[in-house]
């Protein structure tokens, strides 16, 4: 039987709030961070409706993704979140070589930075690149192009008081080996890494090694069910790998925070989040088993 003291230590490592029934060792998670809930919602909630949903769950934090490819309602949503004591911890920045260059960002991304100037929070900017940034380039050229663009983005983020983190999406930039080489070349400890289980399907072989290499740089891990070969989006606990992946990260000393996903356009995001919370409870119960 695991001791309550040891259980609390483990849960502290997991980076979640909790309450424990000492007789049954049942863990109740009170706080995780939802991600990809804007634009992935069959009910197409307004900012006010989304904040109300988050309040009903009891969420205290969430990430702001682009949604329908614009940031026009961002000011309203940030204001409502602040009024309801909910922190927006991150925003997503997608860079496309056809629209984004050093010194000139796309109209949508320019709007994002302009909106952040008046935002009541200083969220981390999660940065990812389209594959077209690296087409026709060798490894060194790709590294140098990514680093140059990131230095520009970091300079713009510094003006806002925001930090940046590299977000493994897919393609060349999403490969953990390449992300680590970029981070080492940047040589800036303020730049971190966000690792997403829903983009981890090509990293399952020797994931223990991947966990060891990325953990020193991690600032967030977004969870998802993981089966080899997909599907990309799967409820936590319904995959074959997420439990062992979480254990590997914990064993390497990762202390959170953790995110959960919406990311399904055809479903009510409230129901998607409920399923993931239930799945995460099952995962936690397995983690504490002796």
C-alpha positions in Angstrom: 0.0 0.0 0.0 1.4 3.3 -1.0 1.8 5.8 1.9 -0.2 9.1 1.7 3.1 11.1 2.1 4.6 9.4 -0.9 1.4 9.8 -2.8 1.5 13.6 -2.2 5.0 13.8 -3.4 4.1 11.9 -6.6 1.2 14.2 -7.2 3.4 17.3 -6.7 5.6 15.9 -9.4 2.6 15.5 -11.6 1.9 19.2 -11.4 -1.8 19.0 -10.6 -4.0 20.0 -7.7 -5.7 17.1 -6.0 -7.7 15.7 -3.2 -7.2 12.1 -1.9 -9.5 9.5 -0.3 -6.9 7.8 1.9 -8.9 4.6 2.1 -9.3 4.1 -1.6 -6.3 6.1 -2.9 -8.7 7.8 -5.4 -7.1 10.9 -7.0 -9.4 13.8 -7.9 -7.8 16.3 -10.3 -8.8 19.9 -9.7 -6.7 21.7 -12.2 -5.1 21.0 -15.6 -4.8 23.4 -18.6 -7.1 22.9 -21.6 -5.6 23.5 -25.1 -7.0 23.7 -28.6 -10.5 24.5 -27.4 -11.1 27.5 -29.8 -12.2 26.6 -33.3 -12.4 22.9 -32.1 -16.0 23.0 -30.9 -19.2 22.0 -32.7 -21.1 24.6 -30.6 -18.8 27.3 -31.8 -18.9 29.1 -28.4 -18.4 32.8 -28.1 -15.7 34.1 -25.7 -18.3 34.6 -23.0 -19.7 31.1 -23.5 -16.3 29.6 -23.4 -15.3 31.4 -20.2 -18.5 30.2 -18.6 -17.8 26.6 -19.7 -14.3 26.8 -18.1 -15.8 28.2 -14.9 -18.2 25.3 -14.7 -15.3 22.9 -15.0 -13.3 24.9 -12.4 -10.4 25.5 -14.7 -8.1 28.3 -13.6 -5.9 28.4 -16.7 -6.1 27.7 -20.4 -4.2 28.2 -23.7 -5.4 30.5 -26.5 -5.1 28.9 -30.0 -5.9 30.7 -33.2 -9.3 29.2 -33.8 -10.7 30.3 -37.1 -7.4 31.8 -38.3 -7.9 35.2 -36.8 -7.4 37.0 -33.5 -10.3 39.5 -33.8 -12.0 38.4 -30.6 -8.8 38.0 -28.6 -9.1 41.3 -26.6 -12.7 40.4 -25.5 -11.7 36.9 -24.5 -8.6 38.1 -22.5 -10.7 40.7 -20.7 -13.4 38.2 -19.8 -10.8 35.7 -18.6 -9.2 38.3 -16.4 -12.6 39.3 -14.9 -13.3 35.7 -14.0 -9.9 35.0 -12.5 -8.8 32.7 -15.3 -5.3 33.0 -16.6 -4.4 32.6 -20.3 -1.0 30.9 -20.1 -0.2 30.6 -23.8 -1.0 31.7 -27.4 -0.1 29.8 -30.5 2.0 31.4 -33.3 2.0 29.5 -36.6 4.7 30.7 -39.1 4.3 30.1 -42.8 7.1 31.0 -45.2 4.6 32.3 -47.8 3.3 35.0 -45.4 5.9 35.4 -42.6 9.4 36.7 -42.9 11.9 38.4 -40.7 10.7 42.0 -40.2 7.3 41.3 -41.6 4.6 38.9 -40.3 1.3 38.0 -41.8 -1.7 40.1 -41.2 -3.1 37.6 -38.7 0.2 37.3 -36.8 0.7 41.0 -36.8 -2.8 41.3 -35.2 -1.8 38.7 -32.6 1.2 40.8 -31.5 -0.8 44.0 -31.6 -3.5 42.4 -29.4 -0.9 41.2 -26.9 0.3 44.7 -26.4 -2.9 45.5 -24.5 -3.6 42.1 -23.0 -3.9 41.7 -19.2 -1.7 38.6 -19.3 1.8 37.9 -20.6 1.3 34.5 -22.0 4.1 32.3 -23.5 4.1 32.4 -27.2 4.1 28.8 -28.5 5.9 28.9 -31.9 5.8 26.4 -34.7 6.8 26.5 -38.4 5.2 25.3 -41.6 7.3 22.7 -43.5 7.7 25.2 -46.3 10.3 27.1 -44.3 12.7 24.2 -44.8 12.0 22.9 -48.2 15.2 22.4 -50.3 17.5 23.2 -47.3 20.1 20.9 -45.8 20.3 20.4 -42.0 22.6 23.3 -41.3 20.6 25.7 -43.5 17.4 24.6 -41.8 18.8 25.1 -38.4 20.1 28.6 -39.3 16.9 29.7 -40.9 14.9 28.5 -37.9 17.2 30.2 -35.4 17.2 33.5 -37.4 13.4 33.6 -37.5 13.1 32.7 -33.8 15.6 35.4 -32.8 13.3 37.9 -34.6 10.2 36.5 -32.9 11.9 36.5 -29.5 12.8 40.2 -30.0 9.2 41.0 -30.7 8.1 38.9 -27.8 10.5 40.7 -25.5 8.9 44.0 -26.3 5.6 42.5 -24.9 7.2 40.9 -21.8 6.4 37.5 -23.2 8.6 34.4 -23.5 8.6 32.0 -26.4 8.6 28.2 -26.5 9.1 25.8 -29.4 6.1 23.7 -30.2 6.5 20.3 -31.8 3.8 20.3 -34.5 5.1 18.1 -37.3 7.6 17.8 -40.1 11.2 18.8 -39.8 10.6 21.4 -37.1 8.6 18.9 -35.0 11.4 16.4 -34.7 12.8 16.5 -31.1 16.3 16.0 -32.4 16.0 19.1 -34.6 14.3 21.1 -31.8 17.1 20.3 -29.4 19.7 21.4 -32.0 17.8 24.7 -32.5 17.7 25.3 -28.7 21.4 24.6 -28.4 22.2 26.9 -31.2 20.0 29.7 -29.8 21.7 29.2 -26.4 19.0 31.1 -24.6 17.7 29.5 -21.4 14.5 31.6 -21.6 13.4 29.7 -24.7 11.8 26.4 -23.8 10.0 23.5 -25.4 6.3 22.4 -25.5 5.9 18.7 -26.2 2.6 17.4 -27.6 1.6 13.8 -27.4 -0.7 14.2 -30.4 2.4 14.9 -32.5 4.5 12.2 -30.9 3.6 9.2 -33.1 6.9 9.2 -34.9 8.9 9.5 -31.7 7.6 6.3 -30.0 10.7 4.2 -30.6 13.1 4.7 -27.7 10.9 7.3 -26.2 12.8 7.0 -22.9 15.8 8.5 -24.7 13.6 11.3 -26.1 12.2 12.0 -22.6 15.7 12.2 -21.2 16.8 14.6 -23.8 13.9 17.0 -23.9 13.0 17.1 -20.1 15.6 19.8 -19.2 14.0 22.2 -21.7 10.3 21.5 -21.1 7.8 24.1 -20.0 4.6 22.3 -21.0 3.4 18.8 -22.0 0.1 18.4 -23.7 -1.4 14.9 -23.2 -3.3 12.7 -25.6 -4.0 9.1 -26.1 -1.3 7.6 -28.2 -1.5 4.5 -30.5 1.2 3.6 -32.9 0.0 4.8 -36.3 -2.7 7.0 -34.9 -5.4 8.3 -34.7 -3.8 11.7 -34.1 -6.5 12.8 -31.5 -7.5 10.1 -29.0 -8.9 10.3 -25.5 -6.3 10.0 -22.7 -6.3 6.5 -21.4 -7.5 4.9 -24.7 -4.0 4.6 -26.2 -1.2 2.1 -25.7 1.7 4.5 -25.0 0.7 7.6 -23.0 1.0 5.9 -19.6 4.6 4.8 -20.3 5.4 8.2 -21.8 4.2 10.0 -18.8 6.2 7.7 -16.5 9.3 8.3 -18.6 9.0 12.1 -18.3 8.3 11.8 -14.5 11.3 9.5 -14.1 13.5 12.2 -15.8 12.2 14.8 -13.3 9.5 16.6 -15.3 7.3 18.4 -12.7 4.6 19.8 -15.0 2.5 21.6 -16.0 0.3 19.3 -18.1 -2.3 20.2 -20.7 -5.4 18.3 -22.0 -6.8 18.7 -25.5 -10.1 19.6 -27.2 -8.9 19.5 -30.8 -12.0 17.9 -32.4 -14.1 20.2 -34.6 -17.1 18.0 -34.9 -17.8 17.6 -31.2 -18.9 19.7 -28.2 -15.5 20.6 -26.6 -17.1 20.3 -23.2 -17.7 16.6 -23.8 -14.2 16.1 -25.2 -12.6 17.7 -22.1 -14.8 15.6 -19.8 -13.6 12.4 -21.5 -10.0 13.5 -21.2 -10.4 14.3 -17.5 -11.8 10.9 -16.8 -9.0 9.3 -18.8 -6.4 11.3 -16.9 -7.9 10.0 -13.6 -7.5 6.5 -14.8 -3.9 7.2 -15.7 -3.2 8.7 -12.3 -4.6 5.7 -10.6 -2.3 3.4 -12.6 0.7 5.6 -11.7 0.2 5.2 -8.0 -0.2 1.4 -8.1 2.8 -0.2 -6.4 
